Amino acid sequence: APVFAEERYSARLAENNAAGALVLTVRATDADWGQNARVRYRLWEGRVRGAPLSSYVSVQAETG
């Protein structure tokens, strides 16, 4: 299974960040070889004030 560099990640954001602003970088590695070592990232879809989390932030699946 992938192992994250940190057990927990947290970020504080200034209000009204520009679209596309970097918020947080996470890192995970997998001890497998080749394609099985590939790690992809995604957000767990939650809600913020009734709107989907994905309407506020996104994640780069390949880089975290």
Secondary structure, DSSP 8 states (H G I E B T S, - for coil): --EESSS-------TT--TT-------EE--S-GGGG---------EETTEEGGGT----TTT-
